[in-house]
Every structure is written in C-alpha cells, then in structure tokens.
Amino acid sequence: MSIRENERRAKPQAHTPIIVYPFLDWCKMRGISVPTGRRLIAAGRVKVTQLSDRRMGIRSDHDLEYLNNCLRA
C-alpha cells in the first residue's frame, strides 16, 4: 500500500444520506415546470429513479449532478 492510500483510508469519509425527491417536489424545488422537467428527463440531462409503475423521483446525488452540469464556465 502506498502512503497516500494509507492516508485516504485513515480519513473518516463524510457520508451524506441519499434522498429521493418525488418528481413534482423536485420540479418545485428547482423552480421549473413539470413539462420542462419531463423534457430534461427525455433529453437525458437528469437521471430518474422509478418508484413504482406510475411514480418517479430524482435522487439527491443525481440532482447534484444535474446542478453541476448547469454551471457556466
């Protein structure tokens, strides 16, 4: 094992729980309309978690990915 690997293993890892936001709540939270949310999903810009046959949600880590992709250079 290298020194860096030992240091990495010694540091406590910050663990943030993953939350699944229902689709409508996620749209409200991001300030977008439901049709815009559906377009983002269809374009593959947001990953979706299927909660049941008729319900979908957005995981908090996927929401963060979406927000990071929206940043301007």
Biopython code that builds the backbone (N, CA, C, O; Angstrom):
import numpy as np
from Bio.PDB.StructureBuilder import StructureBuilder

atoms = [
    (1, "MET", "N", (0.829, -1.177, 0.000)),
    (1, "MET", "CA", (0.000, 0.000, 0.000)),
    (1, "MET", "C", (0.879, 1.249, 0.000)),
    (1, "MET", "O", (1.908, 1.309, 0.673)),
    (2, "SER", "N", (0.452, 2.225, -0.760)),
    (2, "SER", "CA", (1.205, 3.462, -0.803)),
    (2, "SER", "C", (0.850, 4.343, 0.394)),
    (2, "SER", "O", (-0.126, 4.093, 1.100)),
    (3, "ILE", "N", (1.655, 5.366, 0.602)),
    (3, "ILE", "CA", (1.420, 6.293, 1.717)),
    (3, "ILE", "C", (0.097, 7.017, 1.519)),
    (3, "ILE", "O", (-0.667, 7.184, 2.470)),
    (4, "ARG", "N", (-0.182, 7.450, 0.290)),
    (4, "ARG", "CA", (-1.444, 8.168, 0.035)),
    (4, "ARG", "C", (-2.655, 7.291, 0.297)),
    (4, "ARG", "O", (-3.664, 7.754, 0.827)),
    (5, "GLU", "N", (-2.552, 6.022, -0.076)),
    (5, "GLU", "CA", (-3.677, 5.128, 0.158)),
    (5, "GLU", "C", (-3.917, 4.943, 1.649)),
    (5, "GLU", "O", (-5.064, 4.887, 2.094)),
    (6, "ASN", "N", (-2.845, 4.847, 2.419)),
    (6, "ASN", "CA", (-2.976, 4.751, 3.876)),
    (6, "ASN", "C", (-3.633, 6.000, 4.450)),
    (6, "ASN", "O", (-4.491, 5.906, 5.328)),
    (7, "GLU", "N", (-3.227, 7.181, 3.953)),
    (7, "GLU", "CA", (-3.818, 8.440, 4.432)),
    (7, "GLU", "C", (-5.294, 8.508, 4.082)),
    (7, "GLU", "O", (-6.114, 8.940, 4.892)),
    (8, "ARG", "N", (-5.631, 8.078, 2.865)),
    (8, "ARG", "CA", (-7.033, 8.116, 2.423)),
    (8, "ARG", "C", (-7.891, 7.215, 3.289)),
    (8, "ARG", "O", (-9.002, 7.579, 3.672)),
    (9, "ARG", "N", (-7.373, 6.047, 3.591)),
    (9, "ARG", "CA", (-8.139, 5.108, 4.411)),
    (9, "ARG", "C", (-8.281, 5.585, 5.845)),
    (9, "ARG", "O", (-9.273, 5.280, 6.506)),
    (10, "ALA", "N", (-7.299, 6.332, 6.332)),
    (10, "ALA", "CA", (-7.327, 6.803, 7.717)),
    (10, "ALA", "C", (-8.333, 7.931, 7.927)),
    (10, "ALA", "O", (-8.854, 8.098, 9.030)),
    (11, "LYS", "N", (-8.614, 8.720, 6.861)),
    (11, "LYS", "CA", (-9.539, 9.840, 6.990)),
    (11, "LYS", "C", (-10.978, 9.332, 7.063)),
    (11, "LYS", "O", (-11.371, 8.457, 6.291)),
    (12, "PRO", "N", (-11.757, 9.880, 7.985)),
    (12, "PRO", "CA", (-13.167, 9.485, 8.017)),
    (12, "PRO", "C", (-13.893, 10.032, 6.783)),
    (12, "PRO", "O", (-13.702, 11.190, 6.412)),
    (13, "GLN", "N", (-14.699, 9.224, 6.169)),
    (13, "GLN", "CA", (-15.434, 9.624, 4.976)),
    (13, "GLN", "C", (-16.755, 10.272, 5.386)),
    (13, "GLN", "O", (-17.514, 9.725, 6.187)),
    (14, "ALA", "N", (-17.008, 11.437, 4.823)),
    (14, "ALA", "CA", (-18.281, 12.122, 5.089)),
    (14, "ALA", "C", (-19.367, 11.394, 4.306)),
    (14, "ALA", "O", (-19.271, 11.259, 3.086)),
    (15, "HIS", "N", (-20.371, 10.937, 4.984)),
    (15, "HIS", "CA", (-21.436, 10.175, 4.337)),
    (15, "HIS", "C", (-22.728, 10.982, 4.394)),
    (15, "HIS", "O", (-23.279, 11.228, 5.466)),
    (16, "THR", "N", (-23.190, 11.383, 3.234)),
    (16, "THR", "CA", (-24.456, 12.095, 3.168)),
    (16, "THR", "C", (-25.524, 11.119, 2.714)),
    (16, "THR", "O", (-25.338, 10.398, 1.735)),
    (17, "PRO", "N", (-26.634, 11.095, 3.417)),
    (17, "PRO", "CA", (-27.693, 10.169, 3.016)),
    (17, "PRO", "C", (-28.287, 10.574, 1.664)),
    (17, "PRO", "O", (-28.381, 11.758, 1.340)),
    (18, "ILE", "N", (-28.677, 9.587, 0.904)),
    (18, "ILE", "CA", (-29.307, 9.847, -0.389)),
    (18, "ILE", "C", (-30.810, 9.960, -0.163)),
    (18, "ILE", "O", (-31.437, 9.087, 0.437)),
    (19, "ILE", "N", (-31.361, 11.051, -0.657)),
    (19, "ILE", "CA", (-32.796, 11.317, -0.534)),
    (19, "ILE", "C", (-33.399, 11.217, -1.923)),
    (19, "ILE", "O", (-32.794, 11.667, -2.897)),
    (20, "VAL", "N", (-34.585, 10.632, -2.025)),
    (20, "VAL", "CA", (-35.288, 10.587, -3.309)),
    (20, "VAL", "C", (-36.435, 11.590, -3.240)),
    (20, "VAL", "O", (-37.354, 11.457, -2.432)),
    (21, "TYR", "N", (-36.355, 12.607, -4.117)),
    (21, "TYR", "CA", (-37.403, 13.621, -4.179)),
    (21, "TYR", "C", (-38.455, 13.172, -5.185)),
    (21, "TYR", "O", (-38.108, 12.837, -6.318)),
    (22, "PRO", "N", (-39.727, 13.156, -4.807)),
    (22, "PRO", "CA", (-40.762, 12.881, -5.806)),
    (22, "PRO", "C", (-40.662, 13.905, -6.938)),
    (22, "PRO", "O", (-40.293, 15.057, -6.705)),
    (23, "PHE", "N", (-40.987, 13.487, -8.153)),
    (23, "PHE", "CA", (-40.784, 14.311, -9.336)),
    (23, "PHE", "C", (-41.416, 15.697, -9.204)),
    (23, "PHE", "O", (-40.764, 16.697, -9.507)),
    (24, "LEU", "N", (-42.658, 15.775, -8.763)),
    (24, "LEU", "CA", (-43.329, 17.079, -8.651)),
    (24, "LEU", "C", (-42.641, 17.970, -7.625)),
    (24, "LEU", "O", (-42.499, 19.174, -7.840)),
    (25, "ASP", "N", (-42.216, 17.384, -6.517)),
    (25, "ASP", "CA", (-41.498, 18.154, -5.489)),
    (25, "ASP", "C", (-40.164, 18.647, -6.019)),
    (25, "ASP", "O", (-39.755, 19.773, -5.738)),
    (26, "TRP", "N", (-39.480, 17.796, -6.793)),
    (26, "TRP", "CA", (-38.198, 18.191, -7.372)),
    (26, "TRP", "C", (-38.379, 19.363, -8.335)),
    (26, "TRP", "O", (-37.575, 20.296, -8.339)),
    (27, "CYS", "N", (-39.436, 19.315, -9.153)),
    (27, "CYS", "CA", (-39.712, 20.421, -10.083)),
    (27, "CYS", "C", (-39.942, 21.720, -9.323)),
    (27, "CYS", "O", (-39.419, 22.767, -9.704)),
    (28, "LYS", "N", (-40.727, 21.653, -8.247)),
    (28, "LYS", "CA", (-40.982, 22.855, -7.433)),
    (28, "LYS", "C", (-39.696, 23.353, -6.783)),
    (28, "LYS", "O", (-39.441, 24.556, -6.731)),
    (29, "MET", "N", (-38.894, 22.420, -6.291)),
    (29, "MET", "CA", (-37.652, 22.776, -5.608)),
    (29, "MET", "C", (-36.686, 23.480, -6.566)),
    (29, "MET", "O", (-35.988, 24.410, -6.162)),
    (30, "ARG", "N", (-36.639, 23.052, -7.809)),
    (30, "ARG", "CA", (-35.748, 23.632, -8.811)),
    (30, "ARG", "C", (-36.381, 24.806, -9.548)),
    (30, "ARG", "O", (-35.705, 25.467, -10.336)),
    (31, "GLY", "N", (-37.652, 25.079, -9.314)),
    (31, "GLY", "CA", (-38.323, 26.217, -9.946)),
    (31, "GLY", "C", (-38.574, 26.019, -11.432)),
    (31, "GLY", "O", (-38.531, 26.974, -12.208)),
    (32, "ILE", "N", (-38.833, 24.788, -11.824)),
    (32, "ILE", "CA", (-39.129, 24.501, -13.229)),
    (32, "ILE", "C", (-40.523, 23.915, -13.342)),
    (32, "ILE", "O", (-41.063, 23.376, -12.376)),
    (33, "SER", "N", (-41.095, 24.023, -14.517)),
    (33, "SER", "CA", (-42.427, 23.464, -14.727)),
    (33, "SER", "C", (-42.320, 21.956, -14.931)),
    (33, "SER", "O", (-41.241, 21.438, -15.216)),
    (34, "VAL", "N", (-43.433, 21.263, -14.786)),
    (34, "VAL", "CA", (-43.470, 19.817, -14.980)),
    (34, "VAL", "C", (-43.108, 19.457, -16.428)),
    (34, "VAL", "O", (-42.324, 18.530, -16.631)),
    (35, "PRO", "N", (-43.648, 20.155, -17.450)),
    (35, "PRO", "CA", (-43.223, 19.827, -18.821)),
    (35, "PRO", "C", (-41.720, 20.013, -19.045)),
    (35, "PRO", "O", (-41.098, 19.226, -19.759)),
    (36, "THR", "N", (-41.140, 21.043, -18.443)),
    (36, "THR", "CA", (-39.691, 21.246, -18.567)),
    (36, "THR", "C", (-38.939, 20.108, -17.891)),
    (36, "THR", "O", (-37.937, 19.628, -18.421)),
    (37, "GLY", "N", (-39.405, 19.677, -16.739)),
    (37, "GLY", "CA", (-38.798, 18.536, -16.050)),
    (37, "GLY", "C", (-38.840, 17.288, -16.903)),
    (37, "GLY", "O", (-37.863, 16.543, -16.972)),
    (38, "ARG", "N", (-39.971, 17.056, -17.553)),
    (38, "ARG", "CA", (-40.101, 15.885, -18.440)),
    (38, "ARG", "C", (-39.161, 16.001, -19.639)),
    (38, "ARG", "O", (-38.593, 15.004, -20.082)),
    (39, "ARG", "N", (-38.997, 17.220, -20.166)),
    (39, "ARG", "CA", (-38.070, 17.413, -21.286)),
    (39, "ARG", "C", (-36.626, 17.145, -20.863)),
    (39, "ARG", "O", (-35.854, 16.556, -21.619)),
    (40, "LEU", "N", (-36.262, 17.577, -19.652)),
    (40, "LEU", "CA", (-34.915, 17.317, -19.142)),
    (40, "LEU", "C", (-34.662, 15.811, -19.021)),
    (40, "LEU", "O", (-33.578, 15.326, -19.346)),
    (41, "ILE", "N", (-35.663, 15.092, -18.557)),
    (41, "ILE", "CA", (-35.542, 13.638, -18.417)),
    (41, "ILE", "C", (-35.434, 12.983, -19.795)),
    (41, "ILE", "O", (-34.595, 12.106, -20.005)),
    (42, "ALA", "N", (-36.279, 13.409, -20.725)),
    (42, "ALA", "CA", (-36.257, 12.837, -22.076)),
    (42, "ALA", "C", (-34.924, 13.095, -22.771)),
    (42, "ALA", "O", (-34.458, 12.269, -23.557)),
    (43, "ALA", "N", (-34.312, 14.240, -22.481)),
    (43, "ALA", "CA", (-33.030, 14.590, -23.093)),
    (43, "ALA", "C", (-31.859, 13.888, -22.399)),
    (43, "ALA", "O", (-30.725, 13.954, -22.873)),
    (44, "GLY", "N", (-32.133, 13.221, -21.284)),
    (44, "GLY", "CA", (-31.077, 12.517, -20.566)),
    (44, "GLY", "C", (-30.230, 13.404, -19.679)),
    (44, "GLY", "O", (-29.137, 13.009, -19.272)),
    (45, "ARG", "N", (-30.714, 14.592, -19.372)),
    (45, "ARG", "CA", (-29.941, 15.517, -18.531)),
    (45, "ARG", "C", (-30.119, 15.245, -17.048)),
    (45, "ARG", "O", (-29.320, 15.701, -16.230)),
    (46, "VAL", "N", (-31.185, 14.490, -16.690)),
    (46, "VAL", "CA", (-31.456, 14.151, -15.294)),
    (46, "VAL", "C", (-31.735, 12.659, -15.223)),
    (46, "VAL", "O", (-32.513, 12.130, -16.017)),
    (47, "LYS", "N", (-31.101, 11.980, -14.274)),
    (47, "LYS", "CA", (-31.359, 10.553, -14.078)),
    (47, "LYS", "C", (-32.587, 10.400, -13.193)),
    (47, "LYS", "O", (-32.797, 11.173, -12.258)),
    (48, "VAL", "N", (-33.390, 9.399, -13.501)),
    (48, "VAL", "CA", (-34.656, 9.185, -12.807)),
    (48, "VAL", "C", (-34.616, 7.865, -12.050)),
    (48, "VAL", "O", (-34.031, 6.887, -12.514)),
    (49, "THR", "N", (-35.245, 7.850, -10.881)),
    (49, "THR", "CA", (-35.446, 6.626, -10.125)),
    (49, "THR", "C", (-36.923, 6.281, -10.204)),
    (49, "THR", "O", (-37.776, 7.085, -9.827)),
    (50, "GLN", "N", (-37.224, 5.090, -10.693)),
    (50, "GLN", "CA", (-38.617, 4.654, -10.820)),
    (50, "GLN", "C", (-39.078, 4.139, -9.468)),
    (50, "GLN", "O", (-38.567, 3.130, -8.983)),
    (51, "LEU", "N", (-40.043, 4.822, -8.851)),
    (51, "LEU", "CA", (-40.525, 4.454, -7.522)),
    (51, "LEU", "C", (-41.603, 3.385, -7.593)),
    (51, "LEU", "O", (-41.681, 2.518, -6.722)),
    (52, "SER", "N", (-42.425, 3.444, -8.614)),
    (52, "SER", "CA", (-43.446, 2.430, -8.868)),
    (52, "SER", "C", (-43.790, 2.520, -10.349)),
    (52, "SER", "O", (-43.103, 3.208, -11.104)),
    (53, "ASP", "N", (-44.844, 1.835, -10.770)),
    (53, "ASP", "CA", (-45.223, 1.885, -12.182)),
    (53, "ASP", "C", (-45.567, 3.294, -12.637)),
    (53, "ASP", "O", (-45.322, 3.667, -13.784)),
    (54, "ARG", "N", (-46.140, 4.072, -11.724)),
    (54, "ARG", "CA", (-46.611, 5.406, -12.103)),
    (54, "ARG", "C", (-45.880, 6.550, -11.425)),
    (54, "ARG", "O", (-46.162, 7.714, -11.711)),
    (55, "ARG", "N", (-44.951, 6.248, -10.536)),
    (55, "ARG", "CA", (-44.251, 7.308, -9.801)),
    (55, "ARG", "C", (-42.764, 7.276, -10.098)),
    (55, "ARG", "O", (-42.153, 6.212, -10.201)),
    (56, "MET", "N", (-42.192, 8.478, -10.233)),
    (56, "MET", "CA", (-40.750, 8.583, -10.417)),
    (56, "MET", "C", (-40.218, 9.655, -9.491)),
    (56, "MET", "O", (-40.949, 10.528, -9.023)),
    (57, "GLY", "N", (-38.919, 9.563, -9.238)),
    (57, "GLY", "CA", (-38.281, 10.529, -8.357)),
    (57, "GLY", "C", (-36.869, 10.811, -8.831)),
    (57, "GLY", "O", (-36.343, 10.141, -9.720)),
    (58, "ILE", "N", (-36.275, 11.811, -8.220)),
    (58, "ILE", "CA", (-34.907, 12.211, -8.533)),
    (58, "ILE", "C", (-34.090, 12.065, -7.255)),
    (58, "ILE", "O", (-34.415, 12.674, -6.235)),
    (59, "ARG", "N", (-33.033, 11.260, -7.307)),
    (59, "ARG", "CA", (-32.172, 11.092, -6.139)),
    (59, "ARG", "C", (-31.355, 12.352, -5.920)),
    (59, "ARG", "O", (-31.050, 13.073, -6.870)),
    (60, "SER", "N", (-30.998, 12.619, -4.663)),
    (60, "SER", "CA", (-30.251, 13.833, -4.330)),
    (60, "SER", "C", (-28.888, 13.875, -5.011)),
    (60, "SER", "O", (-28.432, 14.952, -5.397)),
    (61, "ASP", "N", (-28.228, 12.733, -5.165)),
    (61, "ASP", "CA", (-26.929, 12.741, -5.846)),
    (61, "ASP", "C", (-27.077, 13.004, -7.340)),
    (61, "ASP", "O", (-26.202, 13.626, -7.942)),
    (62, "HIS", "N", (-28.165, 12.545, -7.948)),
    (62, "HIS", "CA", (-28.415, 12.834, -9.359)),
    (62, "HIS", "C", (-28.827, 14.296, -9.550)),
    (62, "HIS", "O", (-28.501, 14.907, -10.568)),
    (63, "ASP", "N", (-29.539, 14.849, -8.574)),
    (63, "ASP", "CA", (-29.888, 16.268, -8.618)),
    (63, "ASP", "C", (-28.622, 17.117, -8.572)),
    (63, "ASP", "O", (-28.507, 18.106, -9.296)),
    (64, "LEU", "N", (-27.676, 16.731, -7.721)),
    (64, "LEU", "CA", (-26.415, 17.455, -7.621)),
    (64, "LEU", "C", (-25.629, 17.378, -8.930)),
    (64, "LEU", "O", (-25.022, 18.363, -9.351)),
    (65, "GLU", "N", (-25.641, 16.206, -9.573)),
    (65, "GLU", "CA", (-25.013, 16.063, -10.892)),
    (65, "GLU", "C", (-25.639, 17.023, -11.891)),
    (65, "GLU", "O", (-24.935, 17.691, -12.648)),
    (66, "TYR", "N", (-26.974, 17.087, -11.889)),
    (66, "TYR", "CA", (-27.697, 17.981, -12.800)),
    (66, "TYR", "C", (-27.284, 19.436, -12.556)),
    (66, "TYR", "O", (-27.015, 20.179, -13.500)),
    (67, "LEU", "N", (-27.238, 19.830, -11.292)),
    (67, "LEU", "CA", (-26.869, 21.208, -10.965)),
    (67, "LEU", "C", (-25.438, 21.517, -11.381)),
    (67, "LEU", "O", (-25.162, 22.605, -11.885)),
    (68, "ASN", "N", (-24.528, 20.574, -11.176)),
    (68, "ASN", "CA", (-23.134, 20.784, -11.567)),
    (68, "ASN", "C", (-23.005, 20.915, -13.082)),
    (68, "ASN", "O", (-22.155, 21.663, -13.565)),
    (69, "ASN", "N", (-23.833, 20.201, -13.835)),
    (69, "ASN", "CA", (-23.803, 20.301, -15.290)),
    (69, "ASN", "C", (-24.378, 21.624, -15.779)),
    (69, "ASN", "O", (-24.114, 22.033, -16.910)),
    (70, "CYS", "N", (-25.154, 22.288, -14.949)),
    (70, "CYS", "CA", (-25.758, 23.570, -15.328)),
    (70, "CYS", "C", (-24.816, 24.740, -15.089)),
    (70, "CYS", "O", (-25.089, 25.848, -15.551)),
    (71, "LEU", "N", (-23.721, 24.524, -14.382)),
    (71, "LEU", "CA", (-22.790, 25.611, -14.077)),
    (71, "LEU", "C", (-22.146, 26.147, -15.353)),
    (71, "LEU", "O", (-21.831, 25.399, -16.279)),
    (72, "ARG", "N", (-21.965, 27.444, -15.372)),
    (72, "ARG", "CA", (-21.286, 28.068, -16.504)),
    (72, "ARG", "C", (-19.785, 28.112, -16.241)),
    (72, "ARG", "O", (-19.341, 28.230, -15.099)),
    (73, "ALA", "N", (-19.032, 28.017, -17.298)),
    (73, "ALA", "CA", (-17.562, 28.016, -17.167)),
    (73, "ALA", "C", (-17.033, 29.395, -16.851)),
    (73, "ALA", "O", (-15.824, 29.574, -16.708)),
]
sb = StructureBuilder()
sb.init_structure("model")
sb.init_model(0)
sb.init_chain("A")
sb.init_seg("    ")
for serial, (resi, resn, name, xyz) in enumerate(atoms, 1):
    if name == "N":
        sb.init_residue(resn, " ", resi, " ")
    sb.init_atom(name, np.array(xyz, "f"), 0.0, 1.0, " ", f" {name:<3s}", serial, name[0])
structure = sb.get_structure()
